[in-house]
Amino acid sequence: LKCQSSLHFTLCGRSVMRLATIAFIPAAQAACGGLPVKLTCGACLDIVAGQPCERYNTCECMSPEHLSKGCVAAGFCDPVQAGPAISEGFGLRVAKAHGKRDYNFVRVSVVTQTPEAPEAGFFDYSSQFKYRWTDNYLHTGLKEVTPGQVNTFTIGKQTVSVKIPEAGAGAAGVMIADPCFKSTTYSSPVGCSYGGKFQTDVRTPALLNAFVGSDDTDFWSILGDNFYDRIGAGSKEFFSKLSNEVKATPLVTVPGNHDYWVLGDPLVGTVADQCGNGHMQFYAQDAEASLLAQPGDSTPPFNFTVNPEGKGLLGCDKASPDNSRFYHQFGNIGLIAQSGAFGLEEYNGFMTESCKWLGANPGIEVGVIVGHWDKGG
């Protein structure tokens, strides 16, 4: 069972809706030491890579001896086709600029597999991904646009059209969370129980292409557990199926627990997990950490001070919280984004600041707080 929940309340004189996704795994799905079926492939892959089976309480059915022929042969992972991972192609990302910047700025980024920028002189920052998903390169920059009009940029051989609503005007967005699909080219550590039945590898991108790719949508969101992706292959495969019109529409995303630790819990985290680093670079939001970078400035728009490998083989350290928190405005909507991986100590100042911003902006009629967690409370 998956349920989408929302809570309406008043914050700083504004009507606010908090959106979240809570996932419940029925006990009937438990297999191998009580481990939920959807997590057995990931646990198996970790044990093969050297993790002790005691961490997962699976030694009676998933010990190294049981896995001598691999996780697919043991029945814990789906078989995949041989061949290279699917490339995204034109890895365009557009994000609304942080609320501390002028309203008429957006962050335009392109993710590539080569170090050369797709358009010379267009981007402020170009660099290989750091720490995780390092087969990618990010090219990103802040661009000024005219709200209410189509703004056209040329990036390499691609023409990119970006539009944001005028401040205070009505706005519409599409929000999804916890997307998964069954890949034919790699074994996802987390199972997608209904991916085959509902053909989410085809239907989810088709729905996004239909709704987000239209002129009626001002922004779209993936609110955590983005494809349950540890190494970046699933994210690239999914985005390869999205139209450039979808990618040119401003994206809002926050990391979920599976975007830090692919099995969803730091107690079973490993050094192979991304701990938010792949997520923050692949989606290139204009988060709090990016405020040190101004238009035309080559300063990295991320806080890289936390090395995820600080805990050694048995875990990883989360990317700094300022890489995943921000607030900004779409038309008459004020949006506040936060990560559920951190507590009040890391977020008290940010929430106070964002509340004041929300209450002081006369053009905002509705406030939306987005985040992700996997347990109630």
C-alpha angles and dihedrals in degrees: 000000000000121000131190112215133191133185124199120205142142120263123178091342093307130113105245132192120195115205125198142157122228119190123203121190112205114234089233089072093061117121136164108021094347093298112147112253093240091060099046096089093052093047090048093051090049093050091050087051091055108276115138113252088225089075089067099034089238105116093117092061108012108041121136087262091057090050100049091121096042138263097287093053089047090054097243099108131042117249116253135201119259116248142075123314116266115265120222097223110207101024098199122170128179123187132176113252119255116276091248089066126072112286094241097066130098133180112238117195140171125200114210139172093228130061096237114102111240090229121029114232095007100099131063096206130029122174146133115270110269125230098346139037087016094167084081134077125206124213113184142161144164116254131189116229137181109246116232093025136085110257116201127208130178114220112178106306093338127097110211122198116197127184133177125181121253113268109273095015122121114276136193131201142178118229128192133163140189094023116181137168139176110259121207094204105051140022110249111216089224120057123235102216098192099026093105097040094051096031092230091172087069107022101048095055090041091055092047091048089052099045106026093037091061126091090246096073122079099181142355135208143207103196104201143305087064103198092324087265124175100169105026098250096111093048092052092046092052095045090050086069095054122095122240087246089062093046091049090056110092111263127212119196139164127189120254127206091269089055088064101035113015092216089052102245134077089222088072096032120130138193087260092066118102096226090206096305098108091043096052094050098039093053097033102204119185092245131168092275090059093062090089087066117075127190109292091016119124093207110130110259090221139071105239096173094112114075106205092213094068094108097052125219097341100058150343137241118247120247112258112283093237088071092067107035127081144129132217144152135255109187105298094349122097111201125197118189126196141165120241091210092083134063138227093280091064095038109036095090093044094051091048090051095046091047091055090048091050094049095044097052110091093192094063116091100165129036122205123191113197127193142132136237137155102214132055118257 
